[in-house]
């Protein structure tokens, strides 16, 4: 066989076949990448400087800091738990922009510092971990749409501000003396809890009243200024992934830097990979015929097998193939099910019943159809002739009907 023929066999797929098989997957990956890049470009500036008092972007909070400065409130931005804890005091408001980013240790450190002082702690959209530390007995319900809500409480800051755009997480508490303001479906979106030291903790379900583009709407500015400007000093804590206090030894692994929301994305990717594996996996069932590079006549295939058996001296395998083929052809001729074609106790009596009495020796039939391998090539040729004569004896009209041979 030439080198050209070898290179084009079915075991060496061409570039065209590879492209046909993989173009669907590549197209899907290309669409996914382009979609991600497009979304990243479109939304690259939306959340820039979010809740940062130094930012003048839409979602920044520079406008609130400016108004507070006009009223004599000093705003200090910190990015570590130790800085926030050290700055807490009786005449200070500590704002935690994203408390859910803090670990249990960070939350405990910050709570101890603010709990000893008679200041105010404002938490934006805290969920279970932060609530367990700062507001025991308080639960966060399903988030609600941010929309104008009535104060519906006795908190002076809320009553003075009037309607404000609140929503997000909704809180319920069993603490006494709590102010439940701006309720949505029966639960407060602004909750104020007094502390034992004489200060208080304020929970905001959504931070929208602090955004630059929403500050001028309704009573948002009034409510934000009263909540954050009740003391002379404001510590604006923006949690950072580089904070060494987020781990016990001050070191963070790669997985510690991944936001918690990416866990769900990873789970979705694993499910997608499993579904893709099921889709592309090898099926269990009949073999699919594959296109051959050339058409090989059956006679040549048989002759090629015979020559291979001859070269290796595999008389046992050749005899086994001849006998198995003969048994397969004899079974339907003698009324035997194909499933029992290779069972001596069933096939041999059926074959003997179709032969004359002088040719129906059970020992001879067993040796012919199920006997040992031949000793040499001559015996193998003799076996092939005997099997051929046996089939012709079954097919021969004068031997097929036992009634035509009374001697039998």
Secondary structure, DSSP 8 states (H G I E B T S, - for coil): --HHHHHTSTTS--HHHHHHHHHHHHHHHHHHHHHHHHHHHHTTTTTTTTT-TT--STT--HHHHHHHHHTT-EEEEE-SHHHHHHH--TTEEEEES-GGGS-HHHHHHHHHHHHHSSSEEEEES--HHHHHHHSTTEEEEEEEEEEEE---S--HHHHHH-SEEEEEEEEEE--TT-EEEEEETTEEEEEEEE-TTS-EEEEES--GGGSGGGTTSTTHHHHHHHHH-SSSEEEEE---TT-GGGSTTS---TGGGS-THHHHHHHHHHHHHHHHHHHHS--SSS------SS---HHHHHHHHHHHHHHHT-HHHHHHHHHHHHHHHHHHHTT--GGGTT-HHHHHHHHHHTS-GGG--HHHHHHHHH----SSHHHHHHHHHHHHHHHHHHH-HHHH-GGG-TT-
